[in-house]
């Protein structure tokens, strides 16, 4: 009996260590400076499997915070049920293809319900070729302090919301953007 309990204890420790390592690797992937964009953004490329990367408010703040490098970070808060969010996605995808090879990192932060992460968000990521760029954030866990600590304008009341940062310079856009507007905002950081 003692051997069985001991084996269960060892197995659970091993599983917990693997989970913690995976989370660390996932955060490293989120904050990596390179951008991976499929060769074709029109759906003809092979589907990249969706990798479920969950972040909490503290990790989101880290993702949004100042990085000590020359990378331009484009963070778009969206949900699959949000019409304006989905409407602007092709603009982001074209810009991603346009800046391929440059120090620009696009991250799409899904605020969908946890119940939709394995279904709707997964399907959306794979269909749109954005699987490698989506992270999952439980919007219900965000407090007013999260918004006031990270943003000047956004209080979490509406999406889409795009937060762009390069060093100390930031730009916040509440609401949907046109392709021209997105291009102008990205160019303002050059």
N, C-alpha and C positions, 0 to 999 in steps of 0.2 A: 504494500500500500504506500509506504514511504517513497519507494522508487517511482511509482506512478505519479504521486504528487510532485516529486522533485522534477520528473520529466516534463510535466505540464508547466511548472514554474520556469524551467530553462527555455522551453518552447515559446512561452509568452514573452520572455525577455528578448529572445531572438527576434520575434515578430515586431515588438515595440522598437527595437533598435533599427530594424530595416525600415519601418515606417518613418522614423525620425530622419534617417539618412535620406530617404526619398524626398521628404519635405525640404531638406536643405538643398538637395540637388535641384528640385523644382524652383526654389527661390533663386538659385544661381542662374538657372535658365531664364527666369523672368528678367533678371537684371543684367544679363549678358548684353554686350554692346553690339553684337552683329545681328543683322537682319537676315532671315531666311525666307525667301519668297519663291514660290514655285515658278518655273520658267514661264508657264502659261497661266494667266489669271482668268481665262475665259471658261473654265470648267473642263477643258480637254486634258488637263494634267491628271496624273494619278491622284486619287483621293488620299490625303494625308490623314491617318487615323487621329481622332480627337484624343488628346491626353488631358485628363481631368486634373487641373491644377487649382486647388482651392487656396485662397488667401484670406486672412482675417484683417481687421482694421489696422492693426499695427504693421502688418506686412504691406498693406496698401499704402500706408503713409511712407514706408521705406521705399516702395516703388516710385512714389510721386516726389520724393525728396531730392535735394540737390545731389548730383553725382559729380565726382571730381574727374571729369573727362570732357571730351569735345563732342559727345554724342547728343543728338537732338532726340528727346523722348516725346512721343505723341501717345497720349493715353485717352482713349475714348470710352466713356461709360455708356452702356447701352443695355437693351433687353430685346429678346426676340419678338416680344409682343408689341414693341414700340414702332409704329409706322415710320415716323421721321428718322429713327435710328437706322432702320433697314434701308430707307431711301438714300441715305448718305454713304452707305457702305461701298458702293462701286467707286465713289470718289476716292475713298481711302485706299482701296485696292489698286487703282490706277497710280496713285501717288507712291504706293509701296513699290510697284514695278518700276516707276520712273527713277526713284532714288536708290534702287538696288545697288549694293556695293558701297554706298556712302554711309557715314556714321549716323544713321537714323534708325530708331527702334520704335515700332508701332505695337501697342498693347491695347487690346479690347477687353474691358473689364465688364463682365456680364453681371447684371443685377437681377437676373431672372430668379424665380423661386427655386429653392433647392430641389423641389420635386421635378423641375424641368431640366436640371443639369445633365442628366444621363440620357435624355430624350431630345427635347427641342434644341437645347444649346449644342449638344453633340451633333445633331443632324445639320444645324445651321453652319457650324464650324467646318464640317466636312464638305457640305454643298458649296460653300463660299470660298473654300481654299484658305480658311483662316484658322484652322485647328491649332497651329503652332503659336498663334498670337492671342489666344483667348485665355483669360484667367477668370475664375469664378469667385465672386464676393457676395456673401449673404447680406443684402441690403438691409434686412430687418435688424441686423446686429449693429448697424452704424448709428452713432449718437450725434447730437448736434455738435459736440466737442470735436468729433472727427472732421466735420465740414469746416468749422471755424479754424481748426489747426492747419488745414491743408489748402484752403481756398479763400480768395478774397470775395468772390461773387456767389458761388454755388452753395446753397443750403440743403441740397439733396431733394428739393421739391419737384424737379422735372428732369427729364433726360430727352435727348442726348446731351451729354456734356463732354467737352473735349478740353483737356489740360495739356498744354505743351510746355516743355521746359528744356532749356539748355543753360547749364550753370545757374546763375542767379536770375536770368531772364525767364519770365513765364508769360503765358497767354491763356486766358480762360474764355471759352465760348459756350454759352448756354443756348441750347437749341440746335437745330439742324443747320449744316453749312452747305453752301453750293461748292462745286468743284473749284471755281475761281477763288472763292473766299479761302478755302483750305490751302490752295496754292500760294496765295498772298501771305497767309499766316506763316507757312513753312519758309517762304522766301525771306520773311522779315528776320529770321534767325541766322541768315548767312552773314 
